[in-house]
Amino acid sequence: MAKKLYVGGLPYSATEDSLKEMFAQAGAVETATIIIDKMSGRSKGFGFVEMSSEEEAQKGIELWNGKELEGRTLTVAEARPLEARPPRRDFGHDNRGSGGGGFGRGRRNEW
C-alpha cells in the first residue's frame, strides 16, 4: 500500500521531477507533487511524495528528514489527512460592486 509523505523546507527552485529523483533513492516513488501558490505561480516550499510501501516511506524519512538542500533544512514526515476547516467568510463582498470604492465615504463627490 502506498504511503504519503509531507516534505517541507523545499528550495523554491525544486521541481516535481527533482523531488521524485531525490526520493527514488529510498525506493519506488508513485507521485511527487510540489504545492504552487495560485497568485504568484511559485512553489510554496513544500510538497508531497507518495512511496510504494511503508518501508520505502520510512527509508525516505530517514534519508531526507533534517538534511540540508540548497541552504534549507528539509522536514520529512508521514502526511496527515487534511482536516476539515470552517467555511471561509466573505465579509459581505459579493462581487456586485458593494465593496465601497472610496467616493461618498467622507469625501465630497465633485463630479
DSSP file (Angstrom, degrees, kcal/mol; ACC not computed):
  #  RESIDUE AA STRUCTURE BP1 BP2  ACC     N-H-->O    O-->H-N    N-H-->O    O-->H-N    TCO  KAPPA ALPHA  PHI   PSI    X-CA   Y-CA   Z-CA
    1    1 A M              0   0    0      0, 0.0    53,-0.2     0, 0.0    50,-0.1   0.000 360.0 360.0 360.0 136.4    0.0    0.0    0.0
    2    2 A A        -     0   0    0     51,-0.1     2,-0.4    48,-0.1    50,-0.2  -0.320 360.0-152.1 -68.4 149.1    1.3    3.5   -0.9
    3    3 A K  E     -A   51   0A   0     48,-2.4    48,-2.9    50,-0.2     2,-0.4  -0.992   7.2-140.5-128.0 127.9    2.4    5.8    1.9
    4    4 A K  E     -A   50   0A   0     -2,-0.4    75,-2.3    46,-0.2     2,-0.4  -0.722  15.8-163.5 -94.2 134.7    2.2    9.6    1.5
    5    5 A L  E     -AB  49  78A   0     44,-3.4    44,-2.1    -2,-0.4     2,-0.4  -0.911  14.9-136.0-116.5 143.5    4.9   11.8    2.9
    6    6 A Y  E     -AB  48  77A   0     71,-3.3    71,-1.9    -2,-0.4     2,-0.5  -0.815  18.7-165.6 -90.2 135.1    5.0   15.6    3.6
    7    7 A V  E     +AB  47  76A   0     40,-2.8    40,-2.3    -2,-0.4     3,-0.3  -0.942  12.7 176.5-126.4 109.0    8.2   17.3    2.5
    8    8 A G  E     +AB  46  75A   0     67,-3.3    67,-2.4    -2,-0.5    38,-0.2  -0.698  54.1  42.8-109.6 162.3    8.7   20.8    3.9
    9    9 A G  S    S+     0   0    0     36,-0.9    60,-0.2    -2,-0.2    37,-0.2   0.699  71.9 164.7  79.4  20.4   11.5   23.3    3.6
   10   10 A L        -     0   0    0     35,-2.4    -1,-0.2    -3,-0.3    63,-0.1  -0.420  43.8-108.5 -68.6 143.0   12.0   22.7   -0.1
   11   11 A P    >   -     0   0    0      0, 0.0     3,-1.9     0, 0.0    34,-0.1  -0.434  27.0-119.7 -65.4 149.1   14.0   25.2   -2.0
   12   12 A Y  T 3  S+     0   0    0      1,-0.3    31,-0.4    -2,-0.1    33,-0.1   0.684 112.4  62.7 -66.9 -15.9   11.8   27.3   -4.3
   13   13 A S  T 3  S+     0   0    0     29,-0.1    -1,-0.3     2,-0.0    -3,-0.0   0.564  78.5 115.7 -83.6  -8.4   13.9   26.0   -7.3
   14   14 A A    <   -     0   0    0     -3,-1.9     2,-0.3     4,-0.1    31,-0.1  -0.302  49.1-160.7 -64.4 143.5   12.8   22.4   -6.6
   15   15 A T     >  -     0   0    0      1,-0.1     4,-2.3    28,-0.0     5,-0.2  -0.765  32.8-108.7-117.3 167.0   10.7   20.7   -9.3
   16   16 A E  H  > S+     0   0    0     -2,-0.3     4,-2.2     1,-0.2     5,-0.1   0.871 121.1  52.6 -63.1 -35.5    8.4   17.7   -9.1
   17   17 A D  H  > S+     0   0    0      2,-0.2     4,-2.3     1,-0.2    -1,-0.2   0.916 109.7  47.0 -65.7 -43.0   11.0   15.8  -11.2
   18   18 A S  H  > S+     0   0    0      2,-0.2     4,-2.2     1,-0.2    -2,-0.2   0.872 112.0  51.3 -67.9 -34.8   13.8   16.7   -8.8
   19   19 A L  H  X S+     0   0    0     -4,-2.3     4,-2.1     2,-0.2    -1,-0.2   0.910 110.2  49.2 -65.1 -42.6   11.7   15.7   -5.8
   20   20 A K  H  X S+     0   0    0     -4,-2.2     4,-1.3     1,-0.2    -2,-0.2   0.908 110.7  50.4 -63.3 -42.3   10.9   12.4   -7.4
   21   21 A E  H  X S+     0   0    0     -4,-2.3     4,-0.6     2,-0.2    -2,-0.2   0.906 108.5  53.1 -62.2 -42.6   14.6   11.8   -8.1
   22   22 A M  H >< S+     0   0    0     -4,-2.2     3,-1.1     1,-0.2    -2,-0.2   0.948 113.9  40.4 -56.5 -51.5   15.5   12.6   -4.5
   23   23 A F  H >X S+     0   0    0     -4,-2.1     3,-1.6     1,-0.3     4,-0.7   0.630  96.6  77.6 -79.7 -13.1   13.1   10.1   -3.0
   24   24 A A  H 3< S+     0   0    0     -4,-1.3     3,-0.3     1,-0.3    -1,-0.3   0.737  82.5  70.1 -64.9 -20.7   13.8    7.4   -5.7
   25   25 A Q  T << S+     0   0    0     -3,-1.1    -1,-0.3    -4,-0.6    -2,-0.2   0.740 101.8  44.6 -65.2 -21.7   17.0    6.8   -3.6
   26   26 A A  T <4 S-     0   0    0     -3,-1.6     2,-0.3     1,-0.3    -1,-0.2   0.599 128.3 -76.2 -97.1 -15.1   14.7    5.4   -0.9
   27   27 A G  S  < S-     0   0    0     -4,-0.7     2,-0.3    -3,-0.3    -1,-0.3  -0.973  79.4 -10.4 150.3-164.9   12.5    3.3   -3.3
   28   28 A A        -     0   0    0     -2,-0.3    24,-2.2    -3,-0.1     2,-0.6  -0.527  55.9-151.0 -73.8 125.3    9.7    3.4   -5.8
   29   29 A V  E     -C   51   0A   0     -2,-0.3    22,-0.2    22,-0.2     3,-0.1  -0.866  13.3-174.3 -99.7 121.8    8.0    6.8   -6.0
   30   30 A E  E    S-     0   0A   0     20,-3.3     2,-0.3    -2,-0.6    -1,-0.2   0.945  71.0  -7.7 -77.2 -52.7    4.4    6.7   -7.1
   31   31 A T  E     -C   50   0A   0     19,-1.1    19,-2.8     2,-0.0     2,-0.4  -0.981  52.8-162.9-143.8 154.4    3.8   10.5   -7.2
   32   32 A A  E     +C   49   0A   0     -2,-0.3     2,-0.4    17,-0.2    17,-0.2  -0.971  17.0 179.7-138.4 123.8    5.7   13.7   -6.3
   33   33 A T  E     -C   48   0A   0     15,-3.1    15,-2.8    -2,-0.4     2,-0.5  -0.989  15.6-158.8-131.3 130.6    3.8   17.0   -6.1
   34   34 A I  E     -C   47   0A   0     -2,-0.4     2,-0.4    13,-0.2    13,-0.3  -0.924  27.0-124.0-105.2 132.7    5.0   20.5   -5.2
   35   35 A I  E     -     0   0A   0     11,-2.4     9,-2.8    -2,-0.5    11,-0.4  -0.630  27.5-156.2 -80.8 128.7    2.4   22.9   -3.9
   36   36 A I  E     -C   43   0A   0     -2,-0.4     2,-0.3     7,-0.2     7,-0.2  -0.863  18.5-117.7-110.6 136.6    2.2   26.0   -6.0
   37   37 A D     >  -     0   0    0      5,-3.4     4,-2.1    -2,-0.4     5,-0.1  -0.578  20.2-144.5 -70.1 128.1    0.9   29.4   -4.9
   38   38 A K  T  4 S+     0   0    0     -2,-0.3    -1,-0.1     1,-0.2    -2,-0.0   0.849  94.3  45.3 -64.6 -35.5   -2.1   30.3   -7.1
   39   39 A M  T  4 S+     0   0    0      1,-0.1    -1,-0.2     3,-0.1    -2,-0.0   0.933 125.9  25.1 -77.4 -46.5   -1.4   34.0   -7.2
   40   40 A S  T  4 S-     0   0    0      2,-0.2    -2,-0.2     3,-0.0    -1,-0.1   0.707  90.2-133.2 -93.9 -21.3    2.4   34.0   -7.9
   41   41 A G     <  +     0   0    0     -4,-2.1     2,-0.2     1,-0.3    -3,-0.1   0.533  65.4 126.5  77.9   5.0    2.8   30.7   -9.6
   42   42 A R  S    S-     0   0    0     -5,-0.1    -5,-3.4     1,-0.1    -1,-0.3  -0.568  70.2 -91.9 -93.9 158.8    5.8   30.0   -7.4
   43   43 A S  E     - C   0  36A   0    -31,-0.4    -7,-0.2    -7,-0.2    -1,-0.1  -0.363  22.6-142.6 -62.2 145.3    6.4   27.0   -5.2
   44   44 A K  E     -     0   0A   0     -9,-2.8    -1,-0.1     2,-0.4    -8,-0.1   0.434  48.3-105.7 -88.3  -0.8    5.2   27.4   -1.6
   45   45 A G  E    S+     0   0A   0    -10,-0.4   -35,-2.4     1,-0.3   -36,-0.9   0.614  90.7  76.1  88.5  12.4    8.3   25.4   -0.4
   46   46 A F  E     +A    8   0A   0    -11,-0.4   -11,-2.4   -38,-0.2    -2,-0.4  -0.976  46.8 156.9-148.3 165.0    6.5   22.2    0.4
   47   47 A G  E     -AC   7  34A   0    -40,-2.3   -40,-2.8    -2,-0.3     2,-0.4  -0.903  31.9-100.3-164.9-168.2    5.1   19.2   -1.3
   48   48 A F  E     -AC   6  33A   0    -15,-2.8   -15,-3.1    -2,-0.3     2,-0.4  -0.987  17.6-164.2-136.4 143.0    4.1   15.5   -1.0
   49   49 A V  E     -AC   5  32A   0    -44,-2.1   -44,-3.4    -2,-0.4     2,-0.6  -0.994   9.5-152.7-126.4 132.8    5.7   12.3   -2.1
   50   50 A E  E     -AC   4  31A   0    -19,-2.8   -20,-3.3    -2,-0.4   -19,-1.1  -0.928  14.5-161.7-108.9 116.3    3.8    9.0   -2.3
   51   51 A M  E     -AC   3  29A   0    -48,-2.9   -48,-2.4    -2,-0.6   -22,-0.2  -0.603  24.9-120.9 -94.6 156.4    6.0    6.0   -1.9
   52   52 A S  S    S+     0   0    0    -24,-2.2     2,-0.3   -50,-0.2   -23,-0.1   0.798  88.2  16.2 -68.5 -30.4    5.1    2.5   -2.9
   53   53 A S  S  > S-     0   0    0    -25,-0.3     4,-2.1   -50,-0.1   -50,-0.2  -0.925  74.1-111.0-142.4 165.2    5.4    0.9    0.5
   54   54 A E  H  > S+     0   0    0     -2,-0.3     4,-2.4     1,-0.2     5,-0.2   0.884 117.7  53.2 -60.0 -41.7    5.6    1.7    4.2
   55   55 A E  H  > S+     0   0    0      1,-0.2     4,-2.1     2,-0.2    -1,-0.2   0.908 109.4  47.1 -63.9 -43.2    9.2    0.5    4.3
   56   56 A E  H  > S+     0   0    0      2,-0.2     4,-2.2     1,-0.2    -1,-0.2   0.878 111.0  52.5 -66.9 -37.2   10.2    2.8    1.4
   57   57 A A  H  X S+     0   0    0     -4,-2.1     4,-2.1     2,-0.2    -2,-0.2   0.922 109.6  48.7 -63.2 -44.0    8.4    5.7    3.1
   58   58 A Q  H  X S+     0   0    0     -4,-2.4     4,-2.4     1,-0.2    -2,-0.2   0.896 110.5  50.9 -63.1 -40.0   10.3    5.1    6.3
   59   59 A K  H  X S+     0   0    0     -4,-2.1     4,-2.4     1,-0.2    -1,-0.2   0.882 108.3  53.0 -64.7 -38.2   13.6    4.9    4.4
   60   60 A G  H  X S+     0   0    0     -4,-2.2     4,-2.2     2,-0.2     5,-0.4   0.889 109.3  48.9 -62.8 -40.4   12.7    8.3    2.7
   61   61 A I  H  X S+     0   0    0     -4,-2.1     4,-2.5     2,-0.2    -2,-0.2   0.947 113.9  45.5 -63.4 -48.6   12.1    9.9    6.1
   62   62 A E  H  < S+     0   0    0     -4,-2.4    -2,-0.2     1,-0.2    -1,-0.2   0.868 115.2  48.4 -62.7 -36.8   15.4    8.6    7.5
   63   63 A L  H  < S+     0   0    0     -4,-2.4    -1,-0.2    -5,-0.2    -2,-0.2   0.873 127.3  18.4 -72.4 -38.7   17.2    9.6    4.3
   64   64 A W  H >< S+     0   0    0     -4,-2.2     3,-1.9    -5,-0.2    10,-0.3   0.693  86.7 110.0-113.9 -21.8   16.0   13.2    4.0
   65   65 A N  T 3< S+     0   0    0     -4,-2.5    10,-0.2    -5,-0.4     3,-0.1  -0.394  96.3   5.9 -63.8 126.8   14.5   14.5    7.3
   66   66 A G  T 3  S+     0   0    0      8,-2.5    -1,-0.3     1,-0.3     2,-0.1   0.350  99.1 130.7  85.0  -5.9   16.7   17.2    8.8
   67   67 A K    <   -     0   0    0     -3,-1.9     7,-3.2     6,-0.1     2,-0.4  -0.453  57.6-120.3 -79.3 154.3   19.0   17.2    5.8
   68   68 A E  E     -D   73   0B   0      5,-0.2     2,-0.4    -2,-0.1     5,-0.2  -0.794  27.7-178.6 -98.0 137.1   20.0   20.5    4.1
   69   69 A L  E >  S-D   72   0B   0      3,-3.0     3,-1.6    -2,-0.4    -2,-0.0  -0.960  73.0 -20.7-137.0 116.1   19.2   21.1    0.5
   70   70 A E  T 3  S-     0   0    0     -2,-0.4     3,-0.1     1,-0.3    -1,-0.1   0.879 129.3 -48.6  51.5  43.4   20.3   24.4   -1.2
   71   71 A G  T 3  S+     0   0    0      1,-0.2     2,-0.4   -60,-0.1    -1,-0.3   0.496 118.9 106.1  81.5   3.7   20.6   26.1    2.2
   72   72 A R  E <   -D   69   0B   0     -3,-1.6    -3,-3.0   -63,-0.1     2,-0.5  -0.940  67.6-128.3-118.9 140.2   17.2   24.9    3.5
   73   73 A T  E     -D   68   0B   0     -2,-0.4    -5,-0.2    -5,-0.2     2,-0.2  -0.744  27.0-134.8 -87.9 125.2   16.6   22.2    6.1
   74   74 A L        -     0   0    0     -7,-3.2    -8,-2.5    -2,-0.5     2,-0.5  -0.510  10.8-157.5 -80.6 145.1   14.1   19.6    5.0
   75   75 A T  E     +B    8   0A   0    -67,-2.4   -67,-3.3   -10,-0.2     2,-0.5  -0.989  15.5 179.5-118.9 118.5   11.3   18.3    7.1
   76   76 A V  E     +B    7   0A   0     -2,-0.5     2,-0.3   -69,-0.2   -69,-0.2  -0.983  14.8 142.3-124.9 125.7   10.0   14.9    6.0
   77   77 A A  E     -B    6   0A   0    -71,-1.9   -71,-3.3    -2,-0.5     2,-0.2  -0.957  57.6 -72.4-152.2 165.9    7.2   13.2    7.9
   78   78 A E  E     -B    5   0A   0     -2,-0.3   -73,-0.3   -73,-0.2     2,-0.1  -0.463  59.1-113.0 -62.4 131.5    4.2   11.0    7.3
   79   79 A A        -     0   0    0    -75,-2.3   -75,-0.2    -2,-0.2    -1,-0.1  -0.450  26.6-139.6 -70.2 138.7    1.5   13.2    5.8
   80   80 A R        -     0   0    0     -2,-0.1     3,-0.1     1,-0.1    -1,-0.0  -0.695  29.0 -95.7 -94.2 151.3   -1.6   13.7    7.9
   81   81 A P        -     0   0    0      0, 0.0     2,-0.2     0, 0.0    -1,-0.1  -0.332  48.8 -94.4 -63.1 148.0   -5.1   13.7    6.5
   82   82 A L        -     0   0    0      1,-0.1     2,-0.2    -3,-0.0     3,-0.0  -0.472  43.3-134.8 -64.7 126.4   -6.5   17.1    5.5
   83   83 A E        -     0   0    0     -2,-0.2     2,-0.2     1,-0.1    -1,-0.1  -0.593  21.8-104.0 -85.7 146.1   -8.6   18.4    8.5
   84   84 A A        -     0   0    0     -2,-0.2    -1,-0.1     1,-0.0     0, 0.0  -0.488  39.7-160.3 -66.8 132.1  -12.0   19.9    7.9
   85   85 A R        -     0   0    0     -2,-0.2     3,-0.1     1,-0.1    -1,-0.0  -0.840  25.1 -98.5-113.4 153.5  -11.8   23.6    8.2
   86   86 A P        -     0   0    0      0, 0.0     3,-0.1     0, 0.0    -1,-0.1  -0.349  54.1 -88.8 -65.3 151.6  -14.7   26.0    8.8
   87   87 A P        -     0   0    0      0, 0.0     2,-0.2     0, 0.0     0, 0.0  -0.281  46.7-106.3 -61.9 146.9  -16.0   27.7    5.7
   88   88 A R        -     0   0    0     -3,-0.1     2,-0.4     1,-0.1    -3,-0.0  -0.484  29.5-131.8 -74.1 142.9  -14.4   31.0    4.8
   89   89 A R        -     0   0    0     -2,-0.2    -1,-0.1     1,-0.1     0, 0.0  -0.751   7.0-155.9 -94.7 143.1  -16.3   34.1    5.4
   90   90 A D    >   -     0   0    0     -2,-0.4     3,-1.9     4,-0.0    -1,-0.1   0.469  27.1-135.2 -97.7  -1.3  -16.6   36.7    2.6
   91   91 A F  T 3   -     0   0    0      1,-0.3     3,-0.1     3,-0.0    -2,-0.0   0.822  69.3 -53.5  52.1  37.5  -17.3   39.6    4.9
   92   92 A G  T 3  S+     0   0    0      1,-0.2     2,-0.8     2,-0.0    -1,-0.3   0.440  98.3 135.8  85.2  -1.0  -20.0   40.9    2.7
   93   93 A H    <   +     0   0    0     -3,-1.9    -1,-0.2     1,-0.1     6,-0.0  -0.725  17.9 164.6 -83.6 115.7  -18.1   41.1   -0.5
   94   94 A D        -     0   0    0     -2,-0.8    -1,-0.1    -3,-0.1    -3,-0.0   0.150  53.6-111.5-121.3  20.1  -20.5   39.7   -3.1
   95   95 A N  S    S+     0   0    0      1,-0.1    -2,-0.1     0, 0.0     0, 0.0   0.735  89.9 109.5  58.9  25.5  -18.8   40.8   -6.4
   96   96 A R  S    S-     0   0    0      0, 0.0    -1,-0.1     0, 0.0    -3,-0.0   0.055 100.7 -93.6-115.1  23.9  -21.7   43.2   -7.1
   97   97 A G  S >  S+     0   0    0      1,-0.1     3,-0.5     3,-0.1     4,-0.1   0.662  92.4 122.2  80.0  14.8  -19.8   46.4   -6.5
   98   98 A S  T 3   +     0   0    0      1,-0.2    -1,-0.1     2,-0.1     3,-0.0   0.245  40.4  98.7 -95.0  15.7  -20.8   46.7   -2.9
   99   99 A G  T 3  S-     0   0    0      1,-0.0    -1,-0.2    -6,-0.0    -6,-0.1   0.515  95.4-106.9 -80.9  -3.3  -17.2   46.7   -1.6
  100  100 A G    <   -     0   0    0     -3,-0.5    -2,-0.1     1,-0.1     4,-0.1   0.672  25.5-151.4  80.9 117.4  -17.1   50.5   -1.3
  101  101 A G        -     0   0    0      2,-0.3     3,-0.1    -4,-0.1    -1,-0.1   0.498  42.7-101.1-104.4  -4.7  -15.0   52.4   -3.9
  102  102 A G  S >  S+     0   0    0      1,-0.4     3,-1.2     5,-0.0     2,-0.2  -0.142  87.8 107.1 113.4 -39.5  -13.9   55.4   -1.9
  103  103 A F  T 3  S+     0   0    0      1,-0.2    -1,-0.4     3,-0.1    -2,-0.3  -0.517  83.7  20.2 -74.1 140.6  -16.3   58.1   -3.3
  104  104 A G  T 3  S+     0   0    0      3,-0.3     2,-0.8    -2,-0.2    -1,-0.2   0.482  93.3 110.0  84.1   2.2  -19.0   59.1   -1.0
  105  105 A R  S <  S-     0   0    0     -3,-1.2    -1,-0.1     1,-0.1     3,-0.1  -0.728 110.0 -40.3-112.1  82.4  -17.2   58.0    2.1
  106  106 A G  S    S+     0   0    0     -2,-0.8     2,-0.3     1,-0.3    -1,-0.1   0.516 120.3  99.1  80.4   4.0  -16.2   61.1    3.9
  107  107 A R  S    S-     0   0    0     -5,-0.2     2,-0.5     0, 0.0    -3,-0.3  -0.915  77.0-115.9-121.3 150.2  -15.3   62.9    0.6
  108  108 A R        -     0   0    0     -2,-0.3     2,-0.7    -3,-0.1    -3,-0.0  -0.739  25.6-131.0 -85.0 126.9  -17.3   65.3   -1.4
  109  109 A N        -     0   0    0     -2,-0.5    -1,-0.0     1,-0.1    -6,-0.0  -0.681  25.7-175.6 -77.9 112.7  -18.2   63.9   -4.8
  110  110 A E              0   0    0     -2,-0.7    -1,-0.1     1,-0.2    -2,-0.0  -0.116 360.0 360.0-106.2  36.6  -17.2   66.8   -7.1
  111  111 A W              0   0    0      0, 0.0    -1,-0.2     0, 0.0    -2,-0.0   0.467 360.0 360.0 -85.9 360.0  -18.4   65.4  -10.5
